Amino acid sequence: MTRRTVRVECYAGGRADETPRRISFEGREHVVARLLAESVEESLAANQQTRRYKVLTDEGLVLEVVRSSDGAWRLVS
């Protein structure tokens, strides 16, 4: 599984990091049309939390992004 760092803009609300709105990579910005799935994974050994989102863009792309406990966003492909 390949992961590359991406920039994610989120909804500016109380829990902003829970709703991605735009994902930028390779010089392009992709607007999120719909959130398809969301999950929270916890590592008991490392006491870390990872948030995973599957989104549909306005161009029809399905992207899966992961936000690690260090705050970095990565695109999973």
Secondary structure, DSSP 8 states (H G I E B T S, - for coil): --EEE-EEEE--STTGGGSEEEEEETTEEEEEEEEEEEEEEEETTTTEEEEEEEEEETTS-EEEEEE-TTS-EEEE-
